[in-house]
Amino acid sequence: MESGDLMVLTDPWYFGPAYLDQWHVFPKPVDTSFVQDITHLILTHGHEDHLHIETLKQVNKDVVVYFPYTWKDGTKELIRSLGFREVHEVQSLQTVKLSDDMRMTFVVNGLDAFVVYECEGKVYVNLNDALNAAHWAFIEIFVGIIKKHWPKVDLLICGLGGASYFPNTVHAPGKDDEEIALLREQFLAHCFCDLVEEILPVDVLPFVPGFALLEEDKQWINRMKFSRNKLEQYYRDYFDADTMMRFMGLQPGDYLQDMEWVKTSPYHALDIDDNLSHLIHDYYADEILRCNTHAAQSPEVVTELRETLQNILPISTVGIAKELIEQINFVIQLKDVAEERYIHCMYQAGKLVTRVLAKMPANVNIRIRTYSDRLRYALETLWGGDVFYIGYGADIDVLDDACLEDNIDIVSLRLLSCFPKASATMLNQPVRAFKYLSHNPKFASLAFKQKIVMRGNMNKLPYNERKHWVNKGKCDVCRLCNIPLMSDDFGEALVEGKL
């Protein structure tokens, strides 16, 4: 954003991959030379595609940096370690005056946040990907905050589709991965329209996740996008037939000048109905070769990683309900180990135990297929589990449909992850916890209710209800999610770029 002498950049990621070489920026930027002229850098949260270390190393270190104040410390110190000298943590709903004509406000939800800019009399709400895939019971809290503080929004910027692994890398007998992936994108587009209907901005700027997956068995996911060219008509068909708002699908190189869409991107001549996935092989030929080449690992690696897993289980199980732990019975299969070896984790005699097996056991409920470097990263690195939770670093095979009732697939992945625990962190830092909770009362209330009601069982409230995306067909999913059923012809045309 530019206003007078200010040039403000939000969440830059354009230099190198993210999530252990899984996400690659796509479509590629047209020009990043302007980055050296920015005056302010706004970072909304710590996910790699928003706070990208290799990209931040390229940025002018004289800029003023703002980051939201959350319950977890350490981010300010991290940003300073990259060479930035002026770094500010800002409380939720605390407005910062960047100039006489521009103000900025974070709205924090957990460790995530979105940002609102007020510039030259207009209000721009950049939700990034902070809300669009959440449950509506959660979203409505933050929609209420927006409507209270900014009743008139001139531009709503928001992610349109899904970015994380679910449901595309969760497999089950009878599940049609591509059919469900398309339906999930429609569902998220419908949720996007729900947001628009509540906030009622003058204009809408939807964006699709800006990355490509290069592994051969994941490249199909790149085509599973809901076309922004169809979004306005979808909104008219199912929400407001007479809307006057504009839906503007900018490509890299485009910009808004006085709220008018200036189309200068070369991608407009190359896309096929708002999809550019056919260009990925041309743009990333060398990277595709690298991503699909894995050095063979010895069976000893399996034993080593089993020991590491056993050592972190006392930490990764903290806060998970006993009735969920008792259902744990999964295997990990490392795709870069040629010999058949499995790490088996199961509840036995009152505790979780792990062992290495030369044959797949018959009674497991989940199989997790991944590579040894990803498993090691998840087990040994703080936030390393994001290679699975946000990246597409594992395929999860549901072998027993009953385990979906309590989301045991999520629980199993969580046991492989070194995530900090909010409650423990807050107990160790009571002053920070008080400051955070006092500035986020509605979110604090929701988190407290979840903690009391759920008691470590993530399926006691509807916020994580998801099994129908794995074990239901598209007609049932449409009924359960209350979205219109699109025809087979529509879905096929969407994939083939005919619409």
ChimeraX attribute file (.defattr): number of C-alpha atoms within 10 A of each C-alpha:
attribute: neighborCount
match mode: 1-to-1
recipient: residues
	/A:1	14
	/A:2	13
	/A:3	13
	/A:4	10
	/A:5	9
	/A:6	16
	/A:7	16
	/A:8	20
	/A:9	19
	/A:10	18
	/A:11	20
	/A:12	19
	/A:13	21
	/A:14	21
	/A:15	18
	/A:16	13
	/A:17	20
	/A:18	22
	/A:19	21
	/A:20	15
	/A:21	16
	/A:22	18
	/A:23	22
	/A:24	23
	/A:25	19
	/A:26	20
	/A:27	20
	/A:28	18
	/A:29	14
	/A:30	14
	/A:31	9
	/A:32	11
	/A:33	7
	/A:34	9
	/A:35	16
	/A:36	13
	/A:37	15
	/A:38	20
	/A:39	19
	/A:40	19
	/A:41	23
	/A:42	22
	/A:43	23
	/A:44	26
	/A:45	22
	/A:46	17
	/A:47	17
	/A:48	18
	/A:49	21
	/A:50	19
	/A:51	21
	/A:52	21
	/A:53	18
	/A:54	16
	/A:55	17
	/A:56	20
	/A:57	14
	/A:58	13
	/A:59	18
	/A:60	17
	/A:61	19
	/A:62	15
	/A:63	21
	/A:64	18
	/A:65	23
	/A:66	22
	/A:67	22
	/A:68	29
	/A:69	26
	/A:70	25
	/A:71	20
	/A:72	17
	/A:73	13
	/A:74	7
	/A:75	18
	/A:76	18
	/A:77	11
	/A:78	12
	/A:79	21
	/A:80	14
	/A:81	10
	/A:82	15
	/A:83	14
	/A:84	20
	/A:85	14
	/A:86	14
	/A:87	17
	/A:88	14
	/A:89	14
	/A:90	18
	/A:91	21
	/A:92	22
	/A:93	18
	/A:94	13
	/A:95	16
	/A:96	15
	/A:97	12
	/A:98	17
	/A:99	13
	/A:100	10
	/A:101	14
	/A:102	21
	/A:103	16
	/A:104	21
	/A:105	20
	/A:106	26
	/A:107	26
	/A:108	25
	/A:109	21
	/A:110	18
	/A:111	16
	/A:112	17
	/A:113	24
	/A:114	23
	/A:115	22
	/A:116	22
	/A:117	20
	/A:118	20
	/A:119	18
	/A:120	12
	/A:121	8
	/A:122	14
	/A:123	22
	/A:124	21
	/A:125	23
	/A:126	21
	/A:127	18
	/A:128	22
	/A:129	22
	/A:130	21
	/A:131	23
	/A:132	23
	/A:133	19
	/A:134	15
	/A:135	14
	/A:136	17
	/A:137	11
	/A:138	14
	/A:139	17
	/A:140	15
	/A:141	14
	/A:142	19
	/A:143	16
	/A:144	14
	/A:145	14
	/A:146	18
	/A:147	14
	/A:148	10
	/A:149	9
	/A:150	16
	/A:151	14
	/A:152	16
	/A:153	20
	/A:154	19
	/A:155	22
	/A:156	23
	/A:157	19
	/A:158	23
	/A:159	23
	/A:160	29
	/A:161	26
	/A:162	24
	/A:163	17
	/A:164	17
	/A:165	19
	/A:166	20
	/A:167	17
	/A:168	25
	/A:169	20
	/A:170	18
	/A:171	21
	/A:172	17
	/A:173	12
	/A:174	10
	/A:175	16
	/A:176	16
	/A:177	19
	/A:178	16
	/A:179	16
	/A:180	21
	/A:181	23
	/A:182	22
	/A:183	25
	/A:184	25
	/A:185	18
	/A:186	27
	/A:187	23
	/A:188	20
	/A:189	26
	/A:190	24
	/A:191	22
	/A:192	21
	/A:193	23
	/A:194	16
	/A:195	20
	/A:196	20
	/A:197	14
	/A:198	13
	/A:199	19
	/A:200	20
	/A:201	21
	/A:202	17
	/A:203	19
	/A:204	22
	/A:205	17
	/A:206	20
	/A:207	19
	/A:208	19
	/A:209	18
	/A:210	16
	/A:211	19
	/A:212	23
	/A:213	23
	/A:214	25
	/A:215	17
	/A:216	11
	/A:217	10
	/A:218	15
	/A:219	15
	/A:220	17
	/A:221	19
	/A:222	19
	/A:223	19
	/A:224	26
	/A:225	24
	/A:226	26
	/A:227	23
	/A:228	22
	/A:229	15
	/A:230	14
	/A:231	21
	/A:232	18
	/A:233	14
	/A:234	17
	/A:235	21
	/A:236	14
	/A:237	11
	/A:238	12
	/A:239	15
	/A:240	14
	/A:241	12
	/A:242	9
	/A:243	13
	/A:244	10
	/A:245	15
	/A:246	13
	/A:247	20
	/A:248	19
	/A:249	18
	/A:250	21
	/A:251	20
	/A:252	17
	/A:253	16
	/A:254	17
	/A:255	16
	/A:256	12
	/A:257	9
	/A:258	7
	/A:259	11
	/A:260	9
	/A:261	13
	/A:262	13
	/A:263	16
	/A:264	14
	/A:265	16
	/A:266	13
	/A:267	20
	/A:268	17
	/A:269	7
	/A:270	13
	/A:271	15
	/A:272	17
	/A:273	18
	/A:274	21
	/A:275	25
	/A:276	18
	/A:277	22
	/A:278	13
	/A:279	13
	/A:280	19
	/A:281	14
	/A:282	10
	/A:283	13
	/A:284	16
	/A:285	11
	/A:286	10
	/A:287	16
	/A:288	17
	/A:289	14
	/A:290	13
	/A:291	14
	/A:292	12
	/A:293	11
	/A:294	14
	/A:295	8
	/A:296	12
	/A:297	17
	/A:298	12
	/A:299	18
	/A:300	11
	/A:301	16
	/A:302	22
	/A:303	17
	/A:304	12
	/A:305	19
	/A:306	21
	/A:307	15
	/A:308	16
	/A:309	24
	/A:310	17
	/A:311	12
	/A:312	16
	/A:313	20
	/A:314	12
	/A:315	15
	/A:316	21
	/A:317	20
	/A:318	13
	/A:319	14
	/A:320	17
	/A:321	14
	/A:322	15
	/A:323	11
	/A:324	20
	/A:325	20
	/A:326	15
	/A:327	18
	/A:328	24
	/A:329	23
	/A:330	28
	/A:331	26
	/A:332	23
	/A:333	22
	/A:334	25
	/A:335	17
	/A:336	17
	/A:337	20
	/A:338	11
	/A:339	13
	/A:340	13
	/A:341	22
	/A:342	26
	/A:343	24
	/A:344	21
	/A:345	22
	/A:346	20
	/A:347	16
	/A:348	13
	/A:349	8
	/A:350	9
	/A:351	12
	/A:352	17
	/A:353	17
	/A:354	19
	/A:355	15
	/A:356	19
	/A:357	15
	/A:358	11
	/A:359	9
	/A:360	16
	/A:361	13
	/A:362	7
	/A:363	10
	/A:364	18
	/A:365	21
	/A:366	25
	/A:367	24
	/A:368	22
	/A:369	18
	/A:370	19
	/A:371	18
	/A:372	20
	/A:373	17
	/A:374	20
	/A:375	24
	/A:376	20
	/A:377	19
	/A:378	25
	/A:379	24
	/A:380	18
	/A:381	13
	/A:382	13
	/A:383	17
	/A:384	21
	/A:385	26
	/A:386	23
	/A:387	24
	/A:388	25
	/A:389	18
	/A:390	16
	/A:391	20
	/A:392	22
	/A:393	25
	/A:394	24
	/A:395	18
	/A:396	26
	/A:397	19
	/A:398	23
	/A:399	17
	/A:400	13
	/A:401	14
	/A:402	12
	/A:403	18
	/A:404	20
	/A:405	13
	/A:406	20
	/A:407	18
	/A:408	23
	/A:409	22
	/A:410	14
	/A:411	19
	/A:412	24
	/A:413	19
	/A:414	19
	/A:415	25
	/A:416	24
	/A:417	29
	/A:418	21
	/A:419	18
	/A:420	13
	/A:421	13
	/A:422	14
	/A:423	13
	/A:424	11
	/A:425	15
	/A:426	17
	/A:427	11
	/A:428	11
	/A:429	14
	/A:430	12
	/A:431	11
	/A:432	18
	/A:433	18
	/A:434	13
	/A:435	14
	/A:436	21
	/A:437	18
	/A:438	14
	/A:439	18
	/A:440	19
	/A:441	11
	/A:442	15
	/A:443	18
	/A:444	16
	/A:445	12
	/A:446	14
	/A:447	13
	/A:448	12
	/A:449	13
	/A:450	17
	/A:451	15
	/A:452	10
	/A:453	13
	/A:454	15
	/A:455	14
	/A:456	18
	/A:457	20
	/A:458	22
	/A:459	17
	/A:460	14
	/A:461	12
	/A:462	11
	/A:463	14
	/A:464	14
	/A:465	16
	/A:466	16
	/A:467	18
	/A:468	17
	/A:469	24
	/A:470	23
	/A:471	19
	/A:472	16
	/A:473	16
	/A:474	21
	/A:475	13
	/A:476	14
	/A:477	21
	/A:478	19
	/A:479	11
	/A:480	12
	/A:481	13
	/A:482	11
	/A:483	16
	/A:484	13
	/A:485	14
	/A:486	13
	/A:487	9
	/A:488	10
	/A:489	8
	/A:490	12
	/A:491	19
	/A:492	14
	/A:493	12
	/A:494	21
	/A:495	20
	/A:496	14
	/A:497	16
	/A:498	10
	/A:499	15
